[in-house]
Amino acid sequence: MATQDFLVELGTEELPPKALKTLSHAFTQGITKGLEDAGIEFGAVEAFAAPRRLALRIRNLADAQPDKAVEKRGPAVKAAFDDSGNPTRALTGFATSLGVTPDQLDTMETDKGAWLVYRTVEQGKPTIELLPQLIEQSLAALPIPKRMRWGAYRTEFVRPVHWLVLLYGNKVIDAEVMGLQAGNQTRGHRFHCPHELIVPTPADYEVVLREEGHVIANFSERRDAIRAGVAAIAEKEGNGQAVIDDDLLDEVTALNEWPVPLLGRFEERFLEVPSEALISSMKEHQKYFHVVDDDGRMLPLFITVANLESHDPAQVIAGNEKVIRPRLSDAAFFYNTDRKVRLEDRIDRLKPIVFQEKLGSIYDKSVRVAALAAKIADAIGSDPALAERAAMLAKTDLVTEMVLEFTDLQGIMGQYYADNDGEPADVAKALNEQYMPRFAGDDLPTTLTGCAVAIADRLDSLVGLFGINQPPSGTRDPFGLRRASLGVLRIIIERALPLDLQTCCEWAAENFDNLTEQNTATTVVDYMLERFRAHYEEQGIGAEVYLAVHARRPTRPLDFDRRIKAVEAFRQLPEAQALAAANKRVSNILTKQGGEAIGEAVDNSLLQDDAEKALAEQVAAQSEAVLPLFEQGDYGAALSSLANLRQPVDNFFDQVMVMADDEAIRNNRLALLNRLRNLFLRVADISLLPTAG
């Protein structure tokens, strides 16, 4: 089958920069999936995305769908002809529906008799006939929250569309998409090349745009060029190092077709303002990169990326310096103004701010969190007074001028202002650490006071919202309770804190007097333990390991984690599958015989067979060996030791009849099995692990 390269480019007004990568990926996936569903073969796929264009090049695209054998079964031979051998209505109706005569049908023999069947070959459609619809479908499915119309057109898209390139080889596909007639003319840079350019073939696409149009169409190439250019100009002209945030880099890449980094300066007096405030101002409002020295201290420099090559770069730099100066002046003014009022004097200003209608104000929440943080601090060996103080001050920076202007600085400014007020170091640091981890993989609190406040704040939200029956539902989680749960689990595990979730949630529930749901603490603990599942799956630990541990419902996260690691290691042992199968068998036997009513006291005088005597001896020995390990939480060593029970367990089931006629012997054997199973249950229900066969 013949192949040609294919190119589609949709030209638009400037696309939303934060959405460009997502739109490009979705556009590419939509078209390639459409081709796959149509059975059309193709080679390498190359996506292009720039401020005014979404494009896709597909190498070696087949010129048609492959022919497809079609087989449609009709009536059974018995039902197809009457006694005289004439076609019945069933046969004629089937043939007519296919537009054929009965003699064009074949006979197919099956186990259930002979059937008439119609066989033909359906010719594949030409690719160029299918592409316009596939493109339309892909564009319609793009993740665009709000589409717009323009002019008198009924077409809707994220931005107005202006041109369309559709090339298969060197031929233009005669089609219309989104009201645009396809051609082979693209457009260059809005200022450097404000006219149309001919694209002879798909292979020439990015070359034409770069060399004639002053456009780097490939997003990754443009991104790499910006990163290298920003780093080089910081080092060469600023004697520093550019700090390049990946999200900002993506946004700047999506704003520029022909990026040119330029170095600007601002007054050193602004460096008296916390660097986070300066950086936020530069990043959020101006999309600038900041520069630091070898020690990580901020320099009075910034790097902007212009979308053109200016004949007078100094003018462009001066314009940017003029724009950033009032922004930095605002930040300096806010900082100086805020420091005139102590954080503790702002506590009452939290009273009018609603946290949640039924759960009161931010002030009410602060009081609850302070009480809970003190208890948690005491439980982890920290100072309850410091935790209580930090929790009462934790939200006060929300009413400062700086945070009202730069909301992403909450907590960060709280720490600066607490230091300024002379608060204890741990209290000041906790005001920032209360929000950690802010996202997956983020840093955790380094102080125990910070840990106590961070945990207390999250548990207060969880218990409060579950207690008024407002848990997360589906994709709706306005208070970020899923993220809060994972944050608590991470802090407790990675900081090795001896906390019990059940106890902590009960402490949190005591601070509310209006919860309507019963057993709120238990419900929240169950919800949080369920978050562990995805947490461990991300680490490559199978769901069956999580389920085995979860079956025992350990409510101390650190203990839960140790069990998970121990069971995962046990699962790798050669004895694991056999012992999991044996535990499953024991579990079934004990359940049928009364379950928990069966004790585990074994009478050695009732042991008869050598195999059961050997098992009883080994179980007793293992019990003595592993119980101290359980007490220490050394589950890995305990399970490794219990793996030695495989052979005596196998021998027992091979040679001993558990359900003996003699009731005393039968009950004694059940007790032995119960004692065996309870040893494993001290860690997890390993009967839930996969077994051989």
C-alpha positions as CSV (number, residue, x, y, z in Angstrom):
1,M,0.0,0.0,0.0
2,A,1.3,3.5,-1.0
3,T,2.2,6.0,1.8
4,Q,2.8,9.7,2.0
5,D,3.6,12.2,4.7
6,F,0.6,14.1,6.1
7,L,0.4,17.6,7.6
8,V,-2.4,19.4,9.3
9,E,-2.0,22.9,10.7
10,L,-4.8,25.0,12.2
11,G,-3.9,28.7,12.4
12,T,-5.6,30.7,15.2
13,E,-5.5,33.9,17.3
14,E,-3.1,33.5,20.3
15,L,-4.0,30.4,22.2
16,P,-4.2,30.3,26.0
17,P,-0.6,29.8,27.1
18,K,-1.3,27.6,30.1
19,A,-3.4,25.3,27.9
20,L,-1.2,25.0,24.8
21,K,0.6,21.8,25.7
22,T,-2.6,20.1,26.8
23,L,-4.4,21.2,23.6
24,S,-1.6,20.0,21.4
25,H,-1.4,16.6,23.1
26,A,-5.2,16.1,22.9
27,F,-5.3,17.2,19.2
28,T,-2.5,14.7,18.4
29,Q,-4.1,11.9,20.4
30,G,-7.5,12.5,18.8
31,I,-6.2,12.2,15.2
32,T,-3.9,9.2,15.8
33,K,-6.6,7.3,17.7
34,G,-9.0,8.0,14.8
35,L,-6.5,6.6,12.4
36,E,-6.0,3.5,14.5
37,D,-9.7,2.9,14.9
38,A,-10.0,3.2,11.1
39,G,-7.3,0.7,10.7
40,I,-5.0,3.1,8.7
41,E,-1.3,2.4,9.1
42,F,1.1,5.2,9.8
43,G,4.7,5.9,11.0
44,A,6.2,8.5,13.3
45,V,4.0,11.3,14.7
46,E,5.3,14.8,15.3
47,A,3.3,17.4,17.1
48,F,3.9,21.2,16.7
49,A,2.4,23.9,19.0
50,A,3.0,27.6,19.0
51,P,1.0,30.6,20.1
52,R,-0.9,30.9,16.8
53,R,-1.0,27.3,15.6
54,L,-1.7,23.6,16.4
55,A,-0.1,21.3,13.9
56,L,0.6,17.6,13.4
57,R,2.8,15.7,10.9
58,I,2.4,12.0,10.4
59,R,5.1,10.2,8.4
60,N,4.3,7.3,6.0
61,L,0.5,7.5,6.3
62,A,-1.2,4.8,4.2
63,D,-3.3,6.1,1.4
64,A,-6.3,3.9,2.3
65,Q,-7.8,1.6,4.8
66,P,-6.9,-2.1,4.2
67,D,-9.5,-4.2,2.5
68,K,-11.5,-6.1,5.1
69,A,-13.0,-9.6,4.7
70,V,-16.7,-9.5,5.7
71,E,-18.7,-12.6,6.7
72,K,-22.4,-12.4,7.6
73,R,-24.2,-15.6,8.7
74,G,-27.7,-16.1,7.6
75,P,-30.3,-18.8,8.3
76,A,-29.5,-22.5,8.9
77,V,-29.6,-24.6,5.8
78,K,-32.6,-26.5,7.3
79,A,-34.5,-23.3,7.6
80,A,-33.4,-21.8,4.2
81,F,-35.1,-24.3,1.9
82,D,-38.5,-26.0,2.0
83,D,-39.1,-29.6,1.3
84,S,-39.0,-29.0,-2.4
85,G,-35.7,-27.3,-2.2
86,N,-37.0,-23.9,-2.9
87,P,-35.7,-20.8,-0.9
88,T,-37.8,-19.9,2.1
89,R,-38.8,-16.4,3.1
90,A,-36.0,-16.5,5.7
91,L,-33.4,-17.1,2.9
92,T,-34.9,-14.6,0.4
93,G,-35.2,-11.9,3.1
94,F,-31.5,-12.4,4.2
95,A,-30.3,-12.3,0.6
96,T,-32.4,-9.2,-0.3
97,S,-31.1,-7.3,2.8
98,L,-27.6,-7.8,1.4
99,G,-28.5,-7.0,-2.2
100,V,-27.5,-10.4,-3.5
101,T,-29.2,-13.5,-4.7
102,P,-29.4,-16.9,-2.8
103,D,-26.9,-18.5,-5.2
104,Q,-24.3,-16.0,-4.2
105,L,-24.2,-17.4,-0.6
106,D,-21.8,-20.0,0.7
107,T,-22.4,-22.8,3.1
108,M,-20.6,-23.0,6.5
109,E,-20.3,-26.2,8.5
110,T,-20.4,-25.9,12.3
111,D,-20.8,-28.2,15.3
112,K,-24.4,-27.2,15.3
113,G,-25.1,-27.9,11.7
114,A,-24.8,-26.1,8.3
115,W,-25.5,-22.4,7.8
116,L,-25.7,-20.1,4.9
117,V,-23.1,-17.4,4.9
118,Y,-22.4,-14.3,2.8
119,R,-18.7,-13.6,2.2
120,T,-17.3,-10.6,0.5
121,V,-14.4,-8.1,0.7
122,E,-15.1,-4.6,1.8
123,Q,-12.8,-2.2,0.1
124,G,-11.0,0.3,2.4
125,K,-11.8,4.0,2.0
126,P,-9.2,6.4,0.8
127,T,-7.4,8.1,3.7
128,I,-8.0,11.6,2.3
129,E,-11.7,11.0,2.5
130,L,-11.6,10.1,6.1
131,L,-9.1,12.7,7.4
132,P,-11.4,15.8,7.5
133,Q,-13.9,14.1,9.7
134,L,-11.2,12.7,12.0
135,I,-9.7,16.2,12.3
136,E,-13.2,17.7,13.1
137,Q,-13.8,15.0,15.7
138,S,-10.4,15.6,17.3
139,L,-11.0,19.4,17.5
140,A,-14.5,18.9,18.9
141,A,-13.1,16.7,21.7
142,L,-10.4,19.1,22.8
143,P,-10.5,19.9,26.6
144,I,-11.8,23.5,26.2
145,P,-13.8,24.6,29.2
146,K,-15.4,27.5,27.4
147,R,-15.6,27.9,23.6
148,M,-16.1,31.2,21.8
149,R,-17.7,32.4,18.6
150,W,-16.5,35.3,16.4
151,G,-18.0,37.5,13.7
152,A,-21.0,36.0,12.0
153,Y,-19.7,32.5,12.1
154,R,-21.4,29.7,14.0
155,T,-18.1,27.8,14.4
156,E,-16.9,27.6,18.1
157,F,-13.3,27.2,19.3
158,V,-11.0,28.3,22.1
159,R,-9.9,31.2,19.9
160,P,-10.9,32.4,16.4
161,V,-9.4,30.3,13.6
162,H,-7.9,31.9,10.4
163,W,-6.2,29.4,8.2
164,L,-5.9,25.6,7.5
165,V,-3.2,23.6,6.0
166,L,-4.0,20.0,4.9
167,L,-1.3,18.3,2.8
168,Y,-1.0,14.6,1.8
169,G,2.4,14.4,0.1
170,N,2.6,17.5,-2.1
171,K,-1.2,17.6,-2.7
172,V,-3.7,19.8,-0.9
173,I,-6.6,17.8,0.5
174,D,-9.7,19.4,-0.9
175,A,-11.8,19.8,2.3
176,E,-13.3,22.2,4.7
177,V,-12.7,22.1,8.5
178,M,-14.2,24.6,11.0
179,G,-15.5,26.7,8.1
180,L,-12.0,27.0,6.6
181,Q,-11.0,25.8,3.1
182,A,-7.8,23.8,3.3
183,G,-4.7,25.0,1.4
184,N,-0.9,24.9,1.6
185,Q,-0.4,28.4,2.9
186,T,0.7,29.0,6.5
187,R,1.6,32.3,8.1
188,G,4.8,33.5,9.7
189,H,5.6,35.6,12.7
190,R,3.0,38.3,13.4
191,F,5.7,41.1,13.1
192,H,8.7,39.6,11.4
193,C,6.8,37.9,8.6
194,P,3.2,39.2,8.5
195,H,2.3,37.4,5.2
196,E,1.5,33.9,3.9
197,L,4.1,31.3,3.2
198,I,3.8,28.2,0.9
199,V,4.5,24.8,2.5
200,P,5.5,22.6,-0.5
201,T,5.4,19.2,1.4
202,P,4.9,18.1,5.1
203,A,8.6,17.6,5.4
204,D,9.3,21.3,4.7
205,Y,6.9,22.6,7.3
206,E,9.1,23.6,10.2
207,V,12.0,24.6,7.9
208,V,9.8,27.1,6.0
209,L,8.5,28.5,9.2
210,R,11.9,28.9,10.8
211,E,13.9,30.2,7.8
212,E,11.2,32.3,6.2
213,G,8.6,32.9,8.9
214,H,10.6,33.5,12.1
215,V,8.6,30.8,13.9
216,I,10.0,27.8,15.8
217,A,7.0,25.5,15.5
218,N,8.2,22.7,17.6
219,F,7.3,23.3,21.3
220,S,10.1,21.2,22.8
221,E,12.7,22.8,20.5
222,R,11.5,26.3,21.4
223,R,11.4,25.3,25.1
224,D,15.0,24.1,25.0
225,A,16.1,27.2,23.2
226,I,14.6,29.4,25.9
227,R,16.1,27.4,28.7
228,A,19.6,27.6,27.1
229,G,19.2,31.3,26.2
230,V,18.0,32.3,29.7
231,A,20.8,30.4,31.4
232,A,23.4,31.8,29.1
233,I,22.4,35.4,29.4
234,A,22.2,35.1,33.2
235,E,25.8,33.8,33.3
236,K,27.3,36.0,30.7
237,E,25.8,39.4,31.4
238,G,24.6,39.0,35.0
239,N,27.3,36.8,36.5
240,G,24.6,34.7,38.1
241,Q,22.4,31.7,37.6
242,A,18.9,31.8,36.3
243,V,16.3,30.0,38.3
244,I,14.1,28.3,35.7
245,D,10.8,27.0,37.0
246,D,9.4,24.3,34.6
247,D,5.8,25.6,34.8
248,L,6.9,29.2,34.0
249,L,9.2,27.9,31.2
250,D,6.2,26.1,29.6
251,E,4.1,29.2,29.8
252,V,6.8,31.4,28.3
253,T,7.3,28.9,25.6
254,A,3.6,29.0,24.8
255,L,3.8,32.8,24.6
256,N,6.6,33.1,22.1
257,E,7.1,32.0,18.5
258,W,10.6,33.5,18.1
259,P,12.0,33.8,21.7
260,V,14.8,36.3,22.5
261,P,16.0,36.4,26.2
262,L,16.9,39.9,27.5
263,L,18.4,40.8,30.9
264,G,16.9,43.6,32.9
265,R,17.8,45.2,36.3
266,F,16.0,46.7,39.3
267,E,17.1,48.7,42.3
268,E,18.9,46.8,45.0
269,R,16.7,48.4,47.7
270,F,14.0,46.0,46.7
271,L,16.1,43.1,47.9
272,E,15.1,44.0,51.5
273,V,11.7,42.5,50.6
274,P,11.5,38.7,51.0
275,S,12.6,37.2,47.8
276,E,9.5,35.0,47.6
277,A,7.4,38.2,47.2
278,L,9.7,39.6,44.5
279,I,9.7,36.3,42.6
280,S,5.9,36.0,42.8
281,S,5.5,39.4,41.5
282,M,7.9,38.8,38.6
283,K,6.6,35.4,37.7
284,E,2.8,35.8,38.0
285,H,2.5,39.3,36.5
286,Q,5.4,39.6,34.1
287,K,6.5,36.0,33.3
288,Y,10.1,36.9,34.3
289,F,12.9,34.5,35.4
290,H,14.9,35.7,38.5
291,V,18.6,35.3,39.0
292,V,20.7,34.2,42.0
293,D,24.3,34.2,42.9
294,D,26.5,31.2,43.7
295,D,25.1,31.1,47.2
296,G,21.5,31.2,46.1
297,R,21.0,34.8,47.1
298,M,18.7,36.8,44.8
299,L,20.4,39.4,42.5
300,P,18.7,42.6,41.3
301,L,18.2,41.1,37.9
302,F,15.5,39.5,35.8
303,I,15.2,37.9,32.4
304,T,12.3,38.5,30.1
305,V,11.8,36.7,26.9
306,A,10.7,38.9,24.0
307,N,8.8,37.5,21.0
308,L,10.9,39.2,18.4
309,E,14.4,40.4,17.6
310,S,14.4,44.1,18.2
311,H,16.6,46.6,16.4
312,D,17.0,48.3,19.7
313,P,17.0,45.7,22.6
314,A,17.8,48.4,25.1
315,Q,14.4,50.0,24.5
316,V,12.7,46.7,25.1
317,I,14.7,46.1,28.3
318,A,13.9,49.7,29.5
319,G,10.2,49.1,28.9
320,N,10.2,46.0,31.0
321,E,12.2,47.6,33.8
322,K,9.7,50.4,33.8
323,V,6.8,47.9,34.1
324,I,8.3,45.8,36.9
325,R,9.4,48.8,39.1
326,P,5.8,49.6,40.3
327,R,5.1,45.9,41.0
328,L,8.2,45.6,43.2
329,S,7.3,48.9,44.8
330,D,3.9,47.5,45.7
331,A,5.5,44.5,47.3
332,A,7.9,46.7,49.3
333,F,5.0,48.9,50.5
334,F,2.9,45.8,51.5
335,Y,5.8,44.3,53.4
336,N,6.6,47.5,55.3
337,T,3.0,48.2,56.1
338,D,2.3,44.6,57.3
339,R,5.2,44.6,59.7
340,K,3.7,47.5,61.7
341,V,0.9,45.2,63.0
342,R,1.8,42.1,65.0
343,L,0.2,38.8,63.9
344,E,-1.4,38.2,67.3
345,D,-3.2,41.5,66.8
346,R,-4.7,40.2,63.6
347,I,-6.4,37.1,65.2
348,D,-9.7,38.8,65.8
349,R,-9.8,39.8,62.1
350,L,-10.3,36.1,61.3
351,K,-13.7,36.1,62.9
352,P,-15.7,37.5,60.0
353,I,-14.0,35.1,57.4
354,V,-16.1,32.0,56.9
355,F,-14.4,28.7,56.7
356,Q,-17.5,26.7,56.1
357,E,-21.1,27.8,56.8
358,K,-21.8,25.0,59.4
359,L,-18.2,24.8,60.7
360,G,-17.8,28.5,61.5
361,S,-15.1,31.1,60.7
362,I,-11.4,30.8,60.2
363,Y,-11.1,32.0,63.8
364,D,-13.3,29.1,65.0
365,K,-11.1,26.7,63.0
366,S,-7.9,28.2,64.5
367,V,-9.2,27.6,68.0
368,R,-10.0,24.0,67.2
369,V,-6.7,23.4,65.4
370,A,-4.8,24.9,68.3
371,A,-6.4,22.5,70.8
372,L,-5.8,19.5,68.6
373,A,-2.2,20.6,67.7
374,A,-1.3,20.8,71.4
375,K,-2.5,17.2,71.9
376,I,-0.6,15.9,68.9
377,A,2.5,17.8,69.9
378,D,2.4,16.1,73.3
379,A,2.0,12.7,71.6
380,I,5.0,13.1,69.4
381,G,7.3,14.6,72.1
382,S,7.0,18.2,71.0
383,D,6.1,21.3,73.0
384,P,2.2,21.6,73.2
385,A,2.4,25.3,74.0
386,L,4.4,26.1,70.9
387,A,2.1,24.1,68.7
388,E,-1.0,25.8,70.2
389,R,0.6,29.3,69.7
390,A,1.6,28.4,66.1
391,A,-1.9,27.2,65.3
392,M,-3.6,30.4,66.6
393,L,-1.3,32.5,64.5
394,A,-1.3,30.1,61.5
395,K,-4.0,31.9,59.4
396,T,-3.3,35.5,60.4
397,D,-1.2,36.3,57.4
398,L,-4.4,35.8,55.3
399,V,-5.4,39.3,56.4
400,T,-2.1,40.9,55.5
401,E,-1.8,43.2,52.5
402,M,0.9,41.0,51.0
403,V,-1.1,37.8,51.0
404,L,-4.3,39.6,49.9
405,E,-2.3,40.6,46.8
406,F,-0.2,37.5,46.4
407,T,-2.3,34.6,47.7
408,D,0.4,32.0,46.9
409,L,2.6,33.5,49.6
410,Q,0.3,32.4,52.5
411,G,2.4,30.7,55.2
412,I,5.6,32.0,53.7
413,M,4.8,35.6,54.7
414,G,3.5,34.3,58.0
415,Q,6.9,33.0,58.8
416,Y,8.6,36.3,57.9
417,Y,6.1,38.3,60.0
418,A,6.4,35.9,63.0
419,D,10.2,36.3,62.9
420,N,9.7,40.1,62.8
421,D,7.4,39.9,65.8
422,G,10.0,37.9,67.8
423,E,8.0,34.7,68.0
424,P,9.9,31.5,68.8
425,A,11.7,30.0,65.8
426,D,9.6,26.8,65.8
427,V,6.4,28.9,65.9
428,A,7.5,31.1,63.0
429,K,8.6,28.1,60.9
430,A,5.3,26.2,61.6
431,L,3.4,29.1,60.0
432,N,4.9,28.1,56.7
433,E,5.2,24.3,57.4
434,Q,1.5,24.0,58.1
435,Y,0.9,23.9,54.3
436,M,3.5,21.2,53.7
437,P,3.3,19.1,51.6
438,R,1.5,21.5,49.2
439,F,1.5,19.0,46.4
440,A,2.6,15.4,45.6
441,G,6.3,15.0,46.3
442,D,6.6,18.3,48.0
443,D,8.9,18.8,51.1
444,L,7.5,17.9,54.5
445,P,7.6,20.0,57.8
446,T,11.1,19.8,59.3
447,T,10.0,20.8,62.9
448,L,7.8,18.8,65.2
449,T,5.7,21.9,65.8
450,G,5.2,22.3,62.1
451,C,4.2,18.6,61.9
452,A,1.7,19.0,64.7
453,V,0.0,22.0,63.2
454,A,0.0,20.6,59.6
455,I,-1.6,17.4,60.8
456,A,-4.1,19.1,63.1
457,D,-5.2,21.6,60.4
458,R,-5.9,18.8,57.9
459,L,-7.7,16.5,60.4
460,D,-9.9,19.3,61.6
461,S,-11.1,19.8,58.0
462,L,-11.6,16.1,57.4
463,V,-13.5,15.4,60.6
464,G,-15.5,18.6,60.3
465,L,-16.6,18.1,56.8
466,F,-17.3,14.4,57.1
467,G,-19.2,15.2,60.3
468,I,-21.7,17.4,58.5
469,N,-21.9,14.9,55.7
470,Q,-19.9,16.8,53.1
471,P,-17.2,14.3,52.0
472,P,-15.6,14.4,48.6
473,S,-17.8,12.9,45.9
474,G,-16.6,11.8,42.4
475,T,-14.3,14.5,41.1
476,R,-15.7,17.1,43.5
477,D,-13.4,17.8,46.4
478,P,-13.6,21.6,47.0
479,F,-11.7,21.4,50.3
480,G,-8.9,19.2,49.0
481,L,-9.6,16.4,51.4
482,R,-7.9,13.7,49.3
483,R,-4.8,15.7,49.2
484,A,-5.1,16.5,52.9
485,S,-5.4,12.8,53.7
486,L,-2.3,11.9,51.8
487,G,-0.4,14.8,53.4
488,V,-1.2,13.5,56.9
489,L,-0.1,10.0,56.0
490,R,3.1,11.2,54.4
491,I,4.0,13.3,57.4
492,I,3.4,10.6,59.9
493,I,5.2,7.9,57.9
494,E,8.2,9.9,56.6
495,R,8.7,11.7,59.9
496,A,8.2,8.4,61.8
497,L,5.6,9.8,64.2
498,P,3.9,7.5,66.7
499,L,0.4,8.7,66.0
500,D,-2.8,6.7,65.9
501,L,-5.3,8.0,63.4
502,Q,-8.3,6.8,65.3
503,T,-7.2,8.6,68.5
504,C,-6.3,11.8,66.6
505,C,-9.6,11.9,64.8
506,E,-11.5,11.3,68.1
507,W,-9.6,14.3,69.6
508,A,-10.6,16.4,66.5
509,A,-14.2,15.4,66.9
510,E,-14.3,16.5,70.5
511,N,-13.7,20.1,69.4
512,F,-17.0,20.2,67.5
513,D,-20.4,20.5,69.0
514,N,-22.5,20.4,65.9
515,L,-21.5,17.2,64.0
516,T,-24.6,15.4,62.7
517,E,-23.0,12.1,61.5
518,Q,-22.4,9.2,63.8
519,N,-19.0,7.6,64.3
520,T,-17.3,10.4,62.3
521,A,-13.8,9.6,63.5
522,T,-14.1,6.0,62.4
523,T,-15.5,7.1,59.0
524,V,-12.6,9.5,58.5
525,V,-10.0,6.9,59.4
526,D,-11.5,4.4,57.0
527,Y,-11.4,7.1,54.3
528,M,-7.8,7.9,55.0
529,L,-6.7,4.3,55.1
530,E,-8.3,3.8,51.7
531,R,-5.9,6.6,50.4
532,F,-3.1,4.3,51.1
533,R,-4.1,2.1,48.2
534,A,-3.1,4.6,45.4
535,H,-0.1,5.7,47.5
536,Y,1.4,2.2,47.4
537,E,0.3,1.4,43.8
538,E,2.4,4.4,42.7
539,Q,5.4,2.7,44.4
540,G,4.7,-0.5,42.4
541,I,3.2,-2.4,45.4
542,G,0.3,-4.5,44.3
543,A,-3.3,-4.0,45.5
544,E,-3.3,-7.5,47.0
545,V,-0.5,-6.5,49.5
546,Y,-2.5,-3.4,50.5
547,L,-5.7,-5.5,50.9
548,A,-3.9,-8.0,53.0
549,V,-2.7,-5.4,55.5
550,H,-5.9,-3.3,55.3
551,A,-7.9,-6.4,56.3
552,R,-6.3,-6.0,59.8
553,R,-7.1,-2.2,59.9
554,P,-4.0,-1.0,61.6
555,T,-4.8,2.7,62.4
556,R,-1.2,3.8,63.0
557,P,0.1,4.9,59.6
558,L,3.7,4.2,60.5
559,D,2.7,0.7,61.6
560,F,0.6,0.3,58.4
561,D,3.6,1.2,56.3
562,R,5.9,-1.2,58.1
563,R,3.4,-4.1,57.6
564,I,3.1,-3.2,53.9
565,K,6.9,-3.3,53.4
566,A,7.1,-6.6,55.3
567,V,4.3,-8.3,53.3
568,E,5.8,-7.0,50.0
569,A,9.1,-8.6,51.0
570,F,7.4,-11.8,52.2
571,R,5.5,-12.0,48.8
572,Q,8.9,-12.3,47.1
573,L,9.9,-15.4,49.1
574,P,9.6,-18.9,47.4
575,E,7.4,-20.0,50.4
576,A,4.9,-17.2,50.0
577,Q,2.4,-18.7,47.6
578,A,2.2,-22.0,49.4
579,L,1.7,-20.3,52.7
580,A,-0.9,-17.9,51.3
581,A,-2.8,-20.9,49.9
582,A,-2.5,-22.7,53.2
583,N,-3.8,-19.7,55.0
584,K,-6.7,-19.4,52.6
585,R,-7.5,-23.1,53.3
586,V,-7.2,-22.6,57.0
587,S,-9.5,-19.6,56.9
588,N,-12.2,-21.5,55.0
589,I,-12.0,-24.4,57.4
590,L,-12.2,-22.2,60.5
591,T,-15.0,-20.1,59.1
592,K,-17.1,-23.2,58.4
593,Q,-16.5,-24.5,61.9
594,G,-17.4,-21.4,63.9
595,G,-14.7,-18.9,63.2
596,E,-13.8,-16.7,66.2
597,A,-15.4,-19.2,68.6
598,I,-12.5,-21.5,68.1
599,G,-9.7,-21.1,70.6
600,E,-6.0,-21.7,70.0
601,A,-5.1,-23.7,73.1
602,V,-3.5,-26.9,71.8
603,D,-3.6,-30.1,74.0
604,N,-0.3,-32.0,73.1
605,S,-1.7,-35.2,74.5
606,L,-4.4,-35.2,71.8
607,L,-1.8,-35.0,69.0
608,Q,-1.7,-38.3,67.1
609,D,0.1,-38.1,63.7
610,D,3.7,-37.2,63.3
611,A,2.8,-34.4,60.9
612,E,0.5,-32.7,63.4
613,K,3.0,-33.1,66.2
614,A,5.7,-31.6,64.0
615,L,3.5,-28.7,63.1
616,A,2.5,-28.1,66.7
617,E,6.1,-28.1,67.7
618,Q,7.1,-25.6,65.0
619,V,4.1,-23.3,65.7
620,A,5.0,-23.2,69.3
621,A,8.7,-22.5,68.5
622,Q,7.7,-19.8,66.0
623,S,5.3,-18.2,68.4
624,E,8.0,-17.8,71.0
625,A,10.4,-16.4,68.3
626,V,8.2,-13.9,66.6
627,L,6.0,-12.5,69.3
628,P,8.9,-10.2,70.5
629,L,9.4,-9.2,66.9
630,F,5.8,-8.2,66.7
631,E,6.0,-6.1,69.8
632,Q,9.0,-4.3,68.3
633,G,7.1,-3.8,65.0
634,D,9.8,-5.8,63.1
635,Y,7.3,-7.4,60.8
636,G,9.8,-8.2,58.1
637,A,11.9,-10.4,60.4
638,A,8.7,-12.0,61.8
639,L,7.3,-13.0,58.4
640,S,10.7,-14.2,57.2
641,S,10.8,-16.5,60.3
642,L,7.2,-17.7,59.7
643,A,8.2,-18.7,56.2
644,N,9.9,-21.7,57.7
645,L,6.5,-23.1,58.5
646,R,5.9,-24.0,54.9
647,Q,7.1,-27.6,55.0
648,P,5.4,-28.6,58.2
649,V,2.2,-27.0,57.0
650,D,2.3,-28.8,53.7
651,N,3.0,-32.1,55.5
652,F,0.1,-31.5,57.8
653,F,-2.4,-31.1,55.0
654,D,-1.0,-34.0,53.1
655,Q,-1.1,-36.4,56.0
656,V,-3.6,-35.3,58.5
657,M,-7.4,-35.4,58.3
658,V,-8.5,-32.2,60.1
659,M,-12.2,-33.1,60.4
660,A,-11.5,-36.3,62.5
661,D,-14.5,-38.3,63.8
662,D,-13.4,-37.8,67.4
663,E,-14.7,-34.4,68.4
664,A,-11.8,-33.7,70.9
665,I,-9.1,-34.5,68.3
666,R,-11.0,-32.5,65.7
667,N,-11.3,-29.5,67.9
668,N,-7.6,-29.8,68.9
669,R,-6.6,-29.7,65.3
670,L,-8.8,-26.7,64.6
671,A,-7.2,-24.9,67.6
672,L,-3.7,-25.7,66.1
673,L,-4.7,-24.2,62.8
674,N,-6.2,-21.2,64.5
675,R,-3.0,-20.6,66.4
676,L,-1.1,-20.9,63.1
677,R,-3.3,-18.4,61.3
678,N,-3.3,-16.0,64.2
679,L,0.5,-15.8,64.0
680,F,0.2,-14.5,60.4
681,L,-2.7,-12.2,61.3
682,R,-0.5,-10.3,63.7
683,V,0.8,-8.7,60.5
684,A,-1.7,-9.2,57.7
685,D,-4.3,-11.5,56.2
686,I,-1.9,-13.3,53.8
687,S,-4.7,-15.5,52.6
688,L,-5.5,-12.5,50.3
689,L,-2.2,-12.8,48.5
690,P,-2.0,-14.5,45.1
691,T,-1.6,-18.3,45.2
692,A,-0.2,-20.7,42.6
693,G,-2.6,-22.1,40.1
